Amino acid sequence: MSKIKVAIIGCGTIANSAHIPAYIANADAEIKYFCDILPEKAKKAVEKYGCGIAVTDYKEILADPEVEAISVCTPNKMHSIITIDCLKAGKNVLCEKPAARIFSEAKAMQDAQHESGKVLNIGVVNRFNPAVNKLREMIQNGDLGEIYHVYACFRSQRSIPGLGGAFTTKEIAGGGVLIDWGVHYLDIVMYCTGDPTPRTVSSKAFSKLGVDMKNYVYEGMWAEDTKDINGTYDVDDFVTGFVRTDGPTITLNGAWAQNIGVAESYIDFIGTKAGARLNYGGDFTVYTTAAGGLVSLKPKFPQKQMFQEEIDGFLRCIRTGEKLPSHIDTVIVTAKMMQAMYDSSEQNKEIVL
């Protein structure tokens, strides 16, 4: 069986740290194209990985019938545009999270997938995390009883990415900490609790500590090569919210930047039989009772590289036709929730879905 020909559109940080190494490690894949509007980035990828052709126009890729699989790793603004073009050209797509800047763009992507019949997965990589899947299995089996509330906390002291660049420009990114980090936490909550239907959303997003870019103090910065202190900062660096669903209620607090020097990154699942704290990207602890006392359990199990699992699954489902948990049909509800959160913040009222 011949290898699946792959193209990478967008050769920035996430492509180099996750997508490209995972494709190279998969014996069923062959990267044919590296594409970036900055030609030096595409050329650097060709040189670094010793394969592929560097191009600046992704439509060259769409015209190549050999290419079956495409990873879209561009800034959020281009997600829906490129993904829809790829689907219409008969290509299978793995688009990095978030699906799009706003819900209407994500819905257009879903519609294009339905029309084309091709694969469209979104980069909600935690659905391939062994710890997340073990906890989900426990919840679905009723080991924690009824999950009636979930609390998500993703707060850091000073972690605004690419200050002044695409990450902090609303017209490009769609938002800040909620759409960048919150998408992962909300997705985990929905996945583990069986994708309950959201009913109402109340939220407030703040843009405070990054506004004075020239005086912003930090120790490290994701995607610092895109930093531009003469650029734009008009996104949220702190968000809080409350969601009612037809399952549990959900509360969250998130911060790219806050004047509290303690980072917190976890999700608490509160059940009638037990509760569990999932450490983001790590393990989890279950809290319950036994023998008339309080006990805690910390399961141990083999770890896997979740980005590799994501890419392997994407390539496999192209061959088999299986529908992965990261399919646009299951992920789009998170886009709808985030849109409602931003709408609630702007309108200063609760949004009924």
RAJO-V21946 format. One record per run of one state. SS is the DSSP state (H for helix, E for strand, L for the rest). FROM is the first residue (numbers start at 1). LEN is the number of residues. If there is no record, write none. Layout:
ss->{SS:SS}
from->{FROM:FROM}
len->{LEN:LEN}
This chain:
ss->{L:E:L:H:L:E:L:H:L:E:L:H:L:E:L:H:L:E:L:H:L:E:L:H:L:H:L:E:L:E:L:H:L:H:L:H:L:E:L:H:L:H:L:E:L:E:L:E:L:E:L:E:L:E:L:E:L:H:L:E:H:L:E:L}
from->{1:4:10:13:26:29:36:39:50:53:56:59:63:67:73:76:89:92:96:103:117:120:123:125:129:130:141:147:156:158:159:166:169:170:174:177:193:198:207:213:216:224:227:238:246:249:256:257:258:264:272:275:280:284:291:293:298:306:321:327:328:348:351:353}
len->{3:6:3:13:3:7:3:11:3:3:3:4:4:6:3:13:3:4:7:14:3:3:2:4:1:11:6:9:2:1:7:3:1:4:3:16:5:9:6:3:8:3:11:8:3:7:1:1:6:8:3:5:4:7:2:5:8:15:6:1:20:3:2:1}
